[in-house]
Amino acid sequence: MPPEIDINYVHQTFTMPSNNHRNQYRIRPMHETDIPTVVSIERAVWKNESWRLKDFLQALNNPLYNCWILESISTDYIVLGYGFQYLLNDVSHIANLCIHPNRRGRGLGGILLRHMIDDARQNGASTVELEVNTSNTHAYMLYINHGFRIFQFLPQYYSEYSDAYRMTLIL
């Protein structure tokens, strides 16, 4: 086990069948040592629209945020994705959920999203909210399939040419 991982803070382990062998994943709190990998994944997915290094560090060091790592425990603890959420009053807001582009389409986004929803519920949230780019149909469908509904259209939310939906899930 890598030295930066404290087993006392591992929240969930999942096993999924794939190509005649089993892949095991776990979700754990993010550590500062994860930031370079997280930034690399973010840039691979979002290019020039990605969060900056300082955005990740601010979220990680903000006591309102829960920052998660989804990693493979069957292949040397490779980071496959991450999520950031914060609780304000009784609303949990998913600020970022991202899966490495080479690992998409395997149900990993759903694993991480369900963990974040469960965490919100355990921390007393009555709703979970997020914004999703209207052009990001894979993420949009992930959220719809987990019970989220659009409650607001946000024109030019991400940029002059990029709109968003604000979505909510009632817990």
Buried (B, 14 or more C-beta within 10 A) or exposed (E): EEEEBEEEEBEBEBEEEEEEEEBEBBBBBBBEEBBEBBBEBBEEBBEEEBBEEEBBEEBBEEEEBBBBBBBBBBEEBBBBBBBBBBBEEEBBBBBBBBBBEEBBEBBBBEBBBBBBBBBBEEEEBEBBBBBBBBEBEEBBEBBEEBEBEBEEEBEEBBEEEBBBBBBBBEB
